[in-house]
């Protein structure tokens, strides 16, 4: 196999020779088939035309000029979007899918500006920042030189800052430090529901899909003596371990690799599954999108084998999917009943994030009605 046919590599021509390097993509996208070298001399209009045609630009110039180019591409996308804007559909589900398509198109175009990274995790460009620690914390190790999209690199740098500074969680009286690729608990209203809910038992709890470990930490602070927190993502488990240690509750929590449940039964089982039954387009979107409600169905159906007879399961869900027409209004009740469960109680809270009141958001009509709930579920008698 020659270098110009290696899978998972970028290929381009330079000085009359074929060159290649490793391609990295967190969302698993294939390397662009067409690659041109580009630098500060390339006009933004030309770069935009090439990106729209599917040609990636491997940057050789000033790093900050590359950032400005991505911003320029974004402005051209916005201008085209406003020029081609169609009348707003009355079908909110159609609006949602169009919004997702527009987001995917924007991500594809902006992702066409690529940045080279040496094997020592240094960027060989003028005025490039030191990203070695940020890349290392994202799981990248030294070795073969590679290239990645500048958009993804900026996401890694942003995640590095989130991890370093942490996210304030008033219910904990402390901070959660999310790792790259692990969904940050920026929507604190669901955490407040768990904080206020009355414990059915303080002996043992299962936290299904723990992520950053935030809900396991809240349960520990509420006095649950033993918690088993599961996740199938090793990055999430490492993140949870770090946060639980920082918050001083690690001795109460056992972390396990599992797809949903650990072995055994518990009198309290908590789960905050992805809220929207749609297909994610990147790894981190699995925290928001749950194709065919796989995790929701798995959680509800698994409670028969893992919830004690007198126990209680806490399901944390937004009803945004219902307002978007992605889930029927009675579908959740049907799933709960089919799993042999009854609703023992329900706590509701309105979202506090900015999009809930943003009239310019294309999904505002749905977001303005959204309610997040903690469903208290028990076995049918």
C-alpha positions in Angstrom: 0.0 0.0 0.0 1.5 3.3 -1.0 1.3 6.5 1.0 -1.2 8.1 -1.3 -3.7 5.3 -0.7 -3.5 5.0 3.1 -6.9 5.1 4.6 -7.6 7.7 7.3 -5.1 10.1 5.7 -5.2 13.4 3.9 -3.6 13.5 0.4 -2.5 16.6 -1.5 0.0 17.7 -4.1 3.0 19.9 -3.1 5.9 21.0 -5.2 4.9 18.4 -7.8 4.9 15.6 -5.3 2.1 13.6 -3.6 2.0 14.2 0.2 -0.1 12.7 3.0 -0.7 12.9 6.7 -2.9 11.4 9.3 -6.5 12.7 9.5 -8.2 13.2 12.9 -11.9 13.8 13.4 -13.8 13.5 16.7 -17.1 13.0 14.9 -15.7 10.2 12.8 -16.0 12.1 9.4 -13.9 10.7 6.6 -11.0 12.8 5.4 -11.8 15.2 2.6 -11.1 13.8 -0.8 -9.9 17.1 -2.3 -7.2 19.1 -0.4 -5.4 22.3 -1.5 -2.7 24.2 0.3 -3.8 27.6 1.3 -2.4 30.7 3.1 -3.1 34.3 3.9 -3.1 35.2 0.2 -6.3 33.3 -0.6 -9.3 35.6 -0.9 -12.3 34.6 1.3 -14.6 34.4 -1.7 -12.3 31.9 -3.3 -12.0 29.9 -0.1 -15.8 29.9 0.2 -16.3 28.7 -3.3 -13.8 25.9 -2.9 -15.3 24.8 0.5 -18.8 24.7 -1.0 -17.4 22.5 -3.8 -16.0 20.1 -1.2 -12.3 21.1 -1.3 -10.6 21.4 2.0 -7.9 24.0 2.6 -4.8 22.8 4.5 -3.5 26.0 6.0 0.1 27.1 5.7 -0.1 30.7 6.7 -0.7 32.7 9.9 -2.8 30.9 12.5 -4.9 34.0 13.3 -5.6 34.6 9.6 -7.0 31.1 9.5 -9.4 31.9 12.3 -10.4 35.1 10.5 -11.1 33.1 7.3 -13.4 30.8 9.2 -15.3 33.8 10.5 -15.5 35.2 6.9 -16.9 31.9 5.7 -19.5 32.1 8.5 -20.6 35.6 7.4 -21.0 34.4 3.8 -23.1 31.4 5.0 -25.3 33.8 7.0 -25.7 36.2 4.1 -26.7 33.3 1.7 -29.1 31.9 4.3 -30.9 35.2 4.8 -31.0 35.8 1.0 -32.5 32.3 0.4 -34.7 32.3 3.5 -38.1 30.6 2.9 -41.3 31.5 4.6 -41.5 29.9 8.0 -43.3 26.6 7.9 -46.3 26.0 10.2 -45.0 22.5 10.7 -42.5 22.7 13.6 -41.2 19.2 12.9 -40.2 20.3 9.4 -38.6 23.5 10.8 -36.6 21.3 13.2 -35.3 19.1 10.4 -34.5 22.1 8.2 -32.7 23.7 11.1 -30.6 20.5 11.7 -29.8 20.4 7.9 -28.7 24.0 8.0 -26.5 23.4 11.0 -24.9 20.3 9.3 -24.2 22.3 6.1 -22.7 25.1 8.1 -20.5 22.7 10.1 -19.3 21.1 6.9 -18.3 24.3 5.2 -16.6 25.8 8.2 -14.8 22.5 8.8 -13.0 22.8 5.4 -10.2 24.9 6.9 -7.7 22.4 8.2 -4.7 22.9 10.6 -1.5 20.8 10.5 -0.2 19.5 13.9 3.3 18.0 14.3 4.0 14.7 16.0 5.0 16.6 19.2 1.5 18.3 19.2 2.8 21.7 18.1 1.2 23.7 15.3 3.8 24.7 12.7 2.2 28.0 11.8 3.0 31.6 12.6 1.4 32.9 15.8 -0.1 29.5 16.6 -1.0 29.0 20.3 0.5 26.2 22.4 -2.3 23.6 22.2 -0.3 20.6 23.5 -2.0 20.4 26.9 -5.5 21.0 25.3 -4.9 18.2 22.8 -3.5 15.9 25.5 -6.5 16.4 27.7 -8.7 15.6 24.6 -7.0 12.2 24.4 -4.5 13.0 21.6 -1.0 11.5 22.1 2.3 12.4 20.6 3.3 10.4 17.5 2.5 10.8 13.8 1.8 14.3 12.5 -1.8 14.9 11.6 -4.3 17.5 10.4 -7.8 18.4 11.8 -10.4 21.0 11.1 -9.7 24.4 12.7 -13.3 24.3 13.9 -12.7 21.1 15.8 -9.4 22.4 17.2 -11.2 25.5 18.5 -13.7 23.2 20.2 -10.9 21.3 21.8 -9.4 24.6 23.1 -12.8 25.7 24.3 -13.3 22.4 26.2 -9.9 22.8 27.7 -11.0 26.2 29.2 -14.3 24.7 30.4 -12.4 21.9 32.1 -9.8 24.3 33.7 -12.4 26.8 34.9 -15.3 24.4 35.7 -19.0 25.0 35.7 -20.7 26.3 38.8 -23.4 24.0 40.2 -25.2 25.7 43.1 -26.8 22.5 44.2 -23.3 21.1 44.9 -21.9 24.3 46.3 -19.0 23.7 43.9 -18.0 23.2 40.3 -18.1 20.4 37.7 -15.1 20.2 35.3 -16.3 18.6 32.1 -13.8 16.8 29.8 -13.7 17.2 26.1 -16.5 15.1 24.5 -18.5 14.9 27.8 -21.6 17.0 27.9 -21.4 19.9 30.3 -24.2 20.4 32.9 -24.9 23.9 31.7 -28.7 23.4 32.1 -28.9 23.5 35.8 -32.7 23.2 36.2 -32.7 19.4 36.0 -30.0 19.3 38.7 -32.3 21.5 40.9 -35.1 18.9 40.5 -32.9 16.1 41.8 -31.7 18.3 44.7 -35.3 19.0 45.8 -36.7 15.5 45.3 -37.3 13.4 48.4 -35.2 10.3 48.6 -37.1 7.0 48.8 -33.9 5.5 50.4 -30.4 6.6 51.4 -29.0 3.1 51.2 -28.1 2.6 47.6 -28.7 4.3 44.2 -27.8 3.6 40.6 -26.9 6.6 38.4 -27.4 5.4 34.8 -25.3 7.3 32.2 -23.4 9.4 34.7 -21.5 11.6 32.2 -19.6 14.2 34.3 -20.8 12.5 37.5 -22.9 15.6 38.5 -26.1 13.6 39.5 -24.1 11.0 41.4 -22.4 13.9 43.3 -25.8 15.5 44.1 -27.1 12.2 45.4 -24.0 11.8 47.6 -24.4 15.3 49.0 -28.1 14.4 49.7 -26.9 11.6 51.9 -27.1 8.5 49.8 -24.5 6.2 51.3 -23.6 4.1 48.3 -24.0 5.0 44.6 -23.1 2.9 41.5 -22.6 5.2 38.5 -22.4 3.7 35.0 -21.4 4.9 31.6 -20.1 3.1 28.5 -17.8 6.0 27.6 -14.4 5.7 29.2 -13.8 9.5 28.8 -17.0 10.1 30.8 -15.9 7.7 33.5 -12.6 9.4 33.8 -14.3 12.8 34.0 -16.7 11.6 36.6 -13.9 10.1 38.7 -12.1 13.5 38.6 -15.2 15.5 39.6 -16.2 13.2 42.4 -12.7 13.3 43.9 -12.7 17.1 43.6 -16.0 17.3 45.4 -15.0 15.0 48.2 -17.6 12.3 47.5 -15.5 9.7 45.7 -15.7 7.3 48.6 -19.5 7.0 48.2 -19.5 6.3 44.5 -18.4 3.3 42.5 -17.9 3.9 38.8 -18.6 1.0 36.4 -18.4 0.5 32.6 -21.9 -0.6 31.5 -24.5 -0.1 28.8 -27.2 1.2 31.2 -27.5 -1.0 34.4 -25.0 -2.6 36.7 -25.7 -5.9 38.2 -28.2 -6.2 41.1 -31.1 -4.1 42.3 -31.4 -0.7 44.0 -34.2 1.2 45.8 -33.3 4.4 43.8 -32.3 4.5 40.1 -31.8 7.8 38.4 -31.4 8.5 34.7 -31.2 11.7 32.6 -31.2 10.2 29.0 -30.9 12.3 25.8 -34.1 14.2 25.3 -34.6 14.2 21.6 -35.2 11.0 19.5 -33.2 12.0 16.5 -29.9 11.0 15.0 -26.7 12.7 16.3 -24.2 14.1 13.9 -21.2 14.0 16.3 -20.0 12.1 19.3 -21.0 14.7 21.9 -24.5 15.0 20.4 -25.3 11.6 21.8 -25.9 13.5 25.1 -28.8 15.3 23.4 -30.0 12.9 20.6 -31.2 9.4 21.3 -32.1 7.6 18.0 -35.4 5.8 18.3 -35.3 6.6 22.0 -33.0 3.7 22.5 -31.6 4.7 25.9 -35.0 5.8 27.2 -36.6 2.5 26.2 -33.7 0.6 27.6 -33.9 2.4 30.9 -37.6 1.9 31.4 -37.6 -1.7 30.3 -34.6 -2.5 32.5 -36.2 -1.3 35.7 -38.3 -4.5 36.1 -35.0 -6.4 36.7 -33.1 -3.7 38.6 -35.5 -1.7 40.8 -36.4 -3.2 44.2 -40.1 -4.0 44.8 -40.6 -0.9 46.9 -38.1 1.3 45.1 -38.4 4.4 43.0 -36.9 5.4 39.6 -36.3 9.0 38.7 -36.5 9.7 35.0 -35.4 13.3 34.1 -36.9 14.4 30.7 -37.7 17.5 28.8 -40.9 17.6 26.8 -39.2 19.5 24.0 -39.5 16.4 21.8 -43.3 16.5 22.1 -43.4 20.2 21.2 -41.2 19.5 18.2 -43.5 16.6 17.0 -40.6 14.1 17.5 -42.5 12.2 20.1 -46.3 11.7 20.5 -47.9 13.5 23.5 -48.9 10.2 25.1 -45.9 8.2 23.9 -43.9 8.5 27.2 -46.9 7.4 29.2 -47.3 4.4 26.9 -43.6 3.5 27.3 -43.9 3.8 31.1 -47.0 1.6 31.2 -45.6 -1.0 28.8 -42.6 -1.3 31.1 -44.8 -2.3 34.0 -44.4 1.1 35.8 -46.7 3.7 37.2 -46.1 7.4 37.9 -45.9 8.0 41.6 -45.3 11.7 41.2 -43.8 14.4 39.0 -41.9 17.6 39.5 -41.7 20.3 36.8 -39.4 23.2 36.1 -39.1 25.7 33.3 -35.8 26.1 31.5 -33.6 29.1 32.2 -31.3 29.0 29.2 -31.3 31.9 26.7 -32.9 30.1 23.8 -36.2 29.7 25.8 -36.8 33.4 25.4 -35.0 34.1 22.1 -37.7 35.1 19.5 -35.1 34.8 16.7 -34.5 31.1 17.3 -36.3 29.1 14.6 -37.5 26.7 17.2 -38.7 29.4 19.6 -42.4 28.3 19.4 -41.4 24.9 20.8 -38.7 26.0 23.3 -41.0 28.6 24.8 -43.4 25.8 25.9 -40.7 23.4 27.2 -40.9 21.9 30.6 -38.3 19.7 32.3 -39.7 17.0 34.6 -38.5 14.5 37.2 -40.8 11.5 36.8 -41.0 9.3 40.0 -41.7 5.8 38.7 -42.6 2.6 40.6 -43.6 -0.9 39.8 -47.2 -1.6 39.0 -48.8 -3.5 41.9 
